[in-house]
Amino acid sequence: MLNALPGTVSTAGPPNALAQFNPIVTWFTTNASNFISGLINIAIILVIAFLARAVLGRLITQLIKRIVSSQQKIGAAKTKASRVVMKSNGDSEAHRQERQEQRAKTIGAVLRSIASFLIFGVAFMMILSEFGINLGPILASAGVLGLAIGFGAQSLVQDFLSGLFMMVEDQFGVGDVVDVGDAVGTVEAMTMRVTKIRDLDGNLWHVRNGEIMRVCNMNQDWANAVIEIPLDYSVDLPKAKDSMEAALGEFAGDPEFQSQILEKPEVNGVVGIGNGAVTMRVIIKTKPGAQWAIGRAARAQLKQRFDQEGIKVANPLLPLDGAGATKQG
């Protein structure tokens, strides 16, 4: 080993450890202001996004409440205009309020989810731009992807929008008996995409909301129990009408059915003549959903009164063997 000459300084010693961090220190010193300003911008973007989400969520909640309350007022006005006096029923009122609240919660949750997706999506893109990422290719790819999804999911968007308007307009709800075309029954579940209907045979129908072109709701506001009775052609009609009115008056005063009947039962009169029968029609205005039970009970009451007063119900005329020959059977 060679020794260093006297009076000279050796440069072969270990390198200074701080010199290894000089590039980092230099970069931080140069970009410190940009780095700190970027963090501040990101924090501002997040704060604004959360504030916008909170404010918009509150506005959506208030808007849904106003829509629901306005529809309740419109329904009450219609009821008052038609002079339908609803008998007090705490259970039905509680059910109606619960249904309105549930509908408002569902619509509000969906709209708030959409608002959150849009707000935080925009905030995420702004944060990426703060990191110096070029958003042009990302936006172009997202546009192409959105266009492809839009063409491929048209039915899904249609179902979603139809379900949203059905809930906003309160066309029907869980527990209502509806007719949507091929499916007729009780609504068991309703989402933004599909409605589940249980028919009389117990079959469960899954109907896409976008395919529902018209809806008949049999459980809204009020209903009519329509009863048509074919009487024998020889029956004295004034006597039969008096007998029916008396029987229906007793029926309407029965405590078991009185709370479900909104107006005095009405005998319309003769609505058909043919095949050896004179058809009489009775209409009973009932609370929604009670028309079927009231109709069955009223038929039984009329049958008992006819038996007591000897009023004959028509028997159809059937052909025997020869041309034009008939018999009663």
C-alpha positions in Angstrom: 0.0 0.0 0.0 1.3 3.4 -0.9 1.2 6.1 1.8 0.1 9.6 1.0 2.9 12.2 0.7 3.3 14.6 3.6 1.5 17.8 3.2 -1.2 16.4 0.9 -5.0 15.8 1.6 -6.4 12.3 0.8 -9.5 12.1 -1.3 -10.0 8.4 -1.1 -12.1 8.4 2.1 -15.8 7.3 2.4 -18.3 9.5 0.5 -20.5 11.9 2.5 -23.9 10.2 3.2 -25.7 13.5 2.9 -24.5 13.8 -0.7 -26.7 10.8 -1.6 -29.9 12.8 -0.7 -28.9 15.9 -2.6 -31.1 15.1 -5.7 -34.1 14.5 -3.4 -33.5 17.7 -1.4 -33.0 19.6 -4.7 -36.3 18.2 -6.2 -38.3 19.0 -3.0 -36.8 22.4 -2.8 -37.6 23.1 -6.4 -41.1 21.6 -6.3 -42.2 22.2 -2.7 -44.5 25.1 -3.6 -46.2 23.1 -6.4 -46.5 20.0 -4.1 -48.0 21.9 -1.2 -50.4 23.8 -3.5 -51.4 20.5 -5.1 -52.2 19.0 -1.7 -54.2 22.1 -0.8 -56.1 21.9 -4.1 -56.9 18.2 -3.5 -58.1 19.0 0.0 -60.3 21.9 -1.3 -61.8 19.6 -4.0 -62.7 16.9 -1.4 -64.2 19.4 1.0 -66.3 21.0 -1.8 -67.4 17.5 -3.0 -68.6 16.4 0.5 -70.3 19.8 1.0 -72.0 19.5 -2.4 -73.1 16.0 -1.6 -74.6 17.0 1.7 -76.4 20.0 0.3 -77.7 18.2 -2.7 -78.8 15.2 -0.5 -80.8 17.6 1.7 -82.4 19.3 -1.4 -83.4 15.9 -2.8 -85.0 14.9 0.5 -87.0 18.1 0.7 -88.0 17.8 -3.0 -89.3 14.2 -2.5 -91.2 15.3 0.6 -92.9 18.1 -1.3 -93.8 15.8 -4.2 -95.3 13.2 -1.8 -97.2 15.9 0.2 -98.5 17.5 -3.0 -99.9 14.2 -4.2 -101.5 13.6 -0.8 -103.2 17.0 -1.1 -104.3 16.3 -4.7 -105.8 12.9 -3.6 -107.6 14.6 -0.7 -109.0 17.2 -3.0 -110.2 14.6 -5.4 -111.9 12.7 -2.6 -113.6 15.9 -1.4 -114.7 16.8 -4.9 -116.3 13.5 -5.4 -118.0 13.7 -2.0 -116.7 10.4 -0.9 -116.7 10.3 2.9 -114.1 7.9 4.1 -115.0 6.4 7.5 -112.2 6.8 10.0 -109.8 3.9 10.1 -106.6 4.3 12.0 -105.1 1.2 10.5 -105.6 2.3 6.9 -104.3 5.8 7.7 -101.2 4.4 9.3 -100.7 2.0 6.4 -101.1 4.9 3.9 -98.6 7.1 5.8 -96.1 4.2 6.1 -96.4 3.6 2.3 -95.8 7.2 1.5 -92.7 7.3 3.8 -91.3 4.1 2.3 -91.8 5.4 -1.2 -90.1 8.7 -0.3 -87.2 6.9 1.2 -86.7 4.7 -1.8 -86.8 7.5 -4.3 -84.6 9.7 -2.2 -82.0 6.9 -1.8 -81.9 6.4 -5.6 -81.5 10.1 -6.4 -78.9 10.5 -3.7 -76.9 7.6 -5.1 -76.9 9.2 -8.5 -75.9 12.5 -7.1 -73.0 10.9 -5.1 -71.8 9.1 -8.2 -71.7 12.3 -10.3 -70.2 14.5 -7.7 -67.4 12.2 -6.6 -66.8 11.1 -10.2 -66.1 14.8 -11.1 -64.0 15.2 -8.0 -61.9 12.1 -8.8 -61.2 13.4 -12.3 -60.1 16.8 -10.9 -57.8 15.1 -8.4 -56.2 13.2 -11.3 -55.6 16.4 -13.1 -53.8 17.8 -10.1 -51.3 14.9 -10.4 -50.6 15.9 -13.9 -52.4 13.0 -15.5 -53.8 13.7 -19.0 -57.5 13.3 -18.9 -58.1 13.4 -22.6 -57.6 9.7 -23.3 -59.5 8.8 -20.2 -62.5 10.9 -21.1 -62.4 9.6 -24.7 -62.3 6.0 -23.5 -65.1 6.7 -21.0 -67.2 8.3 -23.8 -66.8 5.3 -26.1 -67.5 2.9 -23.2 -70.6 4.9 -22.1 -71.9 4.9 -25.7 -71.5 1.1 -26.0 -73.2 0.5 -22.6 -76.0 2.9 -23.7 -76.7 1.0 -26.8 -76.5 -2.4 -25.0 -78.5 -1.4 -21.9 -81.3 0.6 -23.4 -83.9 -1.7 -21.8 -82.2 -1.4 -18.5 -82.3 2.4 -18.6 -85.9 2.2 -19.7 -86.8 -0.1 -16.8 -85.0 2.2 -14.4 -86.7 5.4 -15.6 -90.1 3.7 -15.7 -89.7 2.4 -12.1 -88.7 5.9 -11.0 -91.7 7.6 -12.5 -94.0 4.8 -11.1 -92.8 5.5 -7.6 -92.8 9.3 -8.0 -96.4 9.3 -9.4 -97.5 6.6 -6.9 -99.2 4.5 -9.6 -99.2 1.5 -7.3 -97.3 0.0 -4.3 -96.7 -3.2 -2.4 -100.0 -4.7 -1.4 -102.1 -3.2 -4.2 -104.1 -5.4 -6.6 -103.1 -4.4 -10.1 -103.7 -5.4 -13.7 -100.7 -4.8 -15.9 -101.7 -6.9 -18.9 -100.9 -10.5 -18.7 -100.2 -10.3 -15.0 -103.1 -9.6 -12.6 -102.6 -10.0 -8.9 -101.1 -8.5 -5.7 -97.9 -6.6 -5.8 -95.4 -8.3 -3.5 -92.3 -6.3 -4.3 -91.3 -3.4 -6.4 -87.8 -2.2 -7.4 -86.5 0.3 -9.8 -86.1 -2.5 -12.5 -88.8 -5.1 -11.9 -92.2 -5.5 -10.2 -93.2 -8.9 -8.6 -96.9 -9.7 -8.8 -98.6 -12.8 -7.2 -101.7 -13.8 -9.1 -104.8 -15.6 -7.8 -103.3 -19.1 -8.6 -100.3 -18.3 -6.5 -97.9 -17.8 -9.4 -95.3 -15.1 -9.0 -94.8 -12.8 -12.1 -91.7 -10.8 -12.6 -92.6 -7.9 -14.9 -90.0 -5.4 -16.1 -91.1 -1.9 -15.4 -90.2 -0.8 -18.9 -92.7 -3.3 -20.4 -95.7 -1.9 -18.3 -97.6 0.2 -20.8 -100.7 0.7 -18.6 -101.7 -0.1 -15.0 -105.1 -0.7 -13.5 -104.8 -0.2 -9.7 -107.8 -1.8 -7.9 -106.7 -0.5 -4.5 -106.7 3.3 -4.8 -109.1 5.9 -3.3 -112.3 3.8 -3.5 -113.8 0.8 -5.4 -117.2 -0.5 -6.6 -118.6 -4.0 -5.9 -120.7 -4.6 -9.1 -123.2 -7.4 -8.7 -125.4 -8.6 -11.7 -128.2 -11.0 -10.9 -130.2 -12.7 -13.6 -133.8 -13.0 -12.5 -136.5 -15.2 -14.1 -138.4 -13.5 -16.9 -141.7 -13.8 -15.0 -140.5 -12.0 -11.9 -142.4 -8.8 -10.9 -139.6 -6.2 -11.3 -140.8 -3.5 -8.9 -141.3 -6.1 -6.2 -137.9 -7.6 -6.9 -136.3 -4.1 -6.7 -137.9 -3.3 -3.4 -136.8 -6.7 -2.0 -133.2 -6.1 -3.1 -133.1 -2.6 -1.7 -134.4 -3.8 1.7 -131.9 -6.6 1.8 -129.0 -4.3 0.8 -130.1 -1.8 3.5 -129.9 -4.5 6.2 -126.5 -5.6 4.7 -125.1 -2.0 4.8 -126.1 -1.7 8.5 -124.4 -4.9 9.5 -121.5 -3.9 11.9 -119.3 -6.5 10.2 -119.5 -4.7 6.8 -120.6 -1.2 7.7 -117.0 0.2 8.1 -116.1 -1.0 4.6 -119.1 0.5 2.8 -118.8 4.2 1.8 -122.2 4.9 0.4 -125.7 3.5 0.4 -125.9 0.5 -2.0 -127.7 1.4 -5.2 -129.9 -0.9 -7.4 -129.4 0.4 -10.9 -132.2 -1.6 -12.5 -132.4 -3.7 -15.5 -129.2 -3.9 -17.5 -129.9 -6.9 -19.8 -132.7 -9.1 -21.2 -132.1 -12.4 -22.9 -132.0 -16.2 -22.6 -135.1 -16.2 -20.4 -133.5 -13.8 -17.8 -133.8 -10.2 -16.7 -130.5 -9.0 -15.3 -130.5 -6.5 -12.4 -127.4 -4.6 -11.4 -126.3 -3.5 -7.9 -123.4 -1.2 -7.2 -121.8 -0.8 -3.7 -119.1 1.8 -3.2 -116.5 0.4 -0.8 -113.0 1.1 0.5 -110.2 0.1 -1.8 -109.5 -3.6 -1.6 -112.8 -4.5 0.1 -115.0 -4.8 -3.1 -114.5 -8.5 -3.5 -115.4 -9.5 0.1 -118.3 -7.1 0.1 -119.5 -8.5 -3.3 -119.5 -12.1 -2.0 -121.3 -11.2 1.2 -123.9 -9.1 -0.6 -124.7 -12.0 -3.0 -125.3 -14.3 -0.1 -127.6 -11.8 1.5 -129.6 -11.3 -1.7 -129.9 -15.1 -2.1 -131.4 -15.5 1.3 -133.9 -12.7 0.7 -134.9 -14.2 -2.7 -135.5 -17.6 -1.0 -137.7 -16.0 1.7 -139.8 -14.0 -0.7 -140.0 -16.6 -3.5 -138.2 -14.6 -6.1 -136.9 -16.9 -8.8 -133.4 -16.6 -10.3 -133.3 -17.4 -14.0 -132.3 -20.8 -15.3 -130.6 -20.8 -18.7 -132.5 -22.2 -21.7 -130.7 -25.1 -23.3 -131.4 -26.8 -26.6 -133.0 -30.3 -26.4 -132.7 -32.4 -29.6 -134.9 -30.9 -32.2 -134.4 -27.7 -34.0 -135.6 -24.8 -31.9 -136.7 -27.1 -29.0 -135.6 -25.9 -25.6 -135.9 -26.9 -22.0 -135.2 -25.3 -18.7 -132.2 -26.8 -16.9 
